[in-house]
């Protein structure tokens, strides 16, 4: 998760923990850079 992944404390600061926390709130998170790009295309395309 880039810079946000720089601070890790136990398991609560890991990229996986952040991904799970975002998903628990209903945020769609791409699992790979390509997945993130496809997700962005889908979301932005739906907004048009």
RATA-V797895 format. One record per backbone hydrogen bond with DSSP energy under -1.0 kcal/mol. CO is the residue of the C=O (numbers start at 1). NH is the residue of the N-H. If there is no record, write none. Layout:
co=[CO	CO]
nh=[NH	NH]
This chain:
co=[1	2	3	9	14	15	16	17	18	19	20	22	23	32	33	34	35	36	37	38	39	40	41	42]
nh=[4	5	6	12	18	19	20	21	22	23	24	27	26	36	37	38	39	40	41	42	43	44	45	46]
